[in-house]
Amino acid sequence: MSKKQSSEHKPAPPRMNPYILTILLFGFGAWCFKDGFMNPDPDYEHKLFNQVLSVVFLAWGAYDFYKLKKNKKKDEKQENSK
C-alpha cells in the first residue's frame, strides 16, 4: 500500500466539545468565588484577587455561553433554509 492510499483512509481526529472553554471558565469562576467570598479567614492574602477573578471568569463564561448559543441558532437557521 502506498503512502497516499494509507493517508486517505486515516480517520478524522476527534472533535473537541465547543462548550469546554465555557465549562472551564465557570469552574474557575466558581472556585475563585468560593475562595474569595466564602473564605472564613479574614486575613486571607489573596482574597481580593480571587474576588476580582471570580467576577471576570463568571462574566466571561456567561458571554461565551451566550455567543455559542447565538452561533448555534444561526447555523441551525441556515441549515433549515437550505
C-alpha positions as CSV (number, residue, x, y, z in Angstrom):
1,M,0.0,0.0,0.0
2,S,1.4,3.4,-0.9
3,K,1.7,6.4,1.4
4,K,-1.0,8.2,-0.5
5,Q,-3.6,5.4,0.0
6,S,-2.9,5.0,3.7
7,S,-3.3,8.7,4.4
8,E,-6.7,8.8,2.6
9,H,-8.1,6.1,4.9
10,K,-6.9,7.8,8.1
11,P,-9.8,8.5,10.5
12,A,-10.5,12.1,11.4
13,P,-9.3,13.3,14.7
14,P,-12.0,13.6,17.4
15,R,-13.7,16.9,17.7
16,M,-13.5,19.0,20.8
17,N,-16.7,20.0,22.5
18,P,-17.3,23.7,21.8
19,Y,-18.5,24.2,25.4
20,I,-15.2,23.1,27.0
21,L,-14.0,26.7,27.4
22,T,-17.3,27.8,28.9
23,I,-17.2,24.9,31.4
24,L,-13.7,25.7,32.4
25,L,-14.5,29.4,32.8
26,F,-17.5,28.7,35.0
27,G,-15.4,26.1,37.0
28,F,-12.6,28.6,37.7
29,G,-15.1,31.3,38.4
30,A,-16.9,29.2,41.0
31,W,-13.6,28.2,42.6
32,C,-12.5,31.8,42.8
33,F,-15.9,32.8,44.1
34,K,-15.8,30.2,46.9
35,D,-12.2,31.1,47.8
36,G,-12.7,34.9,47.6
37,F,-16.1,35.4,49.1
38,M,-16.8,32.4,51.3
39,N,-13.3,32.0,53.0
40,P,-13.7,32.3,56.8
41,D,-10.2,33.6,57.2
42,P,-10.5,37.5,57.4
43,D,-6.7,37.9,56.8
44,Y,-6.6,35.7,53.7
45,E,-3.8,37.1,51.5
46,H,-5.4,36.5,48.0
47,K,-9.0,37.4,48.9
48,L,-9.3,40.5,46.6
49,F,-7.5,38.7,43.8
50,N,-10.0,35.8,43.9
51,Q,-13.0,38.1,44.2
52,V,-12.0,40.0,41.1
53,L,-11.1,36.9,39.1
54,S,-14.5,35.3,40.1
55,V,-16.3,38.2,38.5
56,V,-14.1,38.2,35.4
57,F,-14.4,34.4,34.9
58,L,-18.1,34.2,35.5
59,A,-18.8,37.1,33.2
60,W,-16.6,35.7,30.5
61,G,-18.2,32.3,30.9
62,A,-21.7,33.8,30.5
63,Y,-20.6,35.8,27.5
64,D,-19.0,32.8,25.9
65,F,-22.1,30.7,26.5
66,Y,-24.4,33.4,25.0
67,K,-22.1,33.7,22.0
68,L,-22.1,29.9,21.4
69,K,-25.9,29.7,21.7
70,K,-26.3,32.6,19.3
71,N,-23.9,30.9,16.7
72,K,-25.7,27.6,17.1
73,K,-29.1,29.2,16.4
74,K,-27.6,31.0,13.4
75,D,-26.2,27.7,12.0
76,E,-29.5,25.8,12.5
77,K,-31.4,28.6,10.8
78,Q,-29.0,28.4,7.8
79,E,-29.3,24.6,7.6
80,N,-33.1,24.9,7.7
81,S,-33.2,27.5,4.9
82,K,-31.3,25.2,2.5
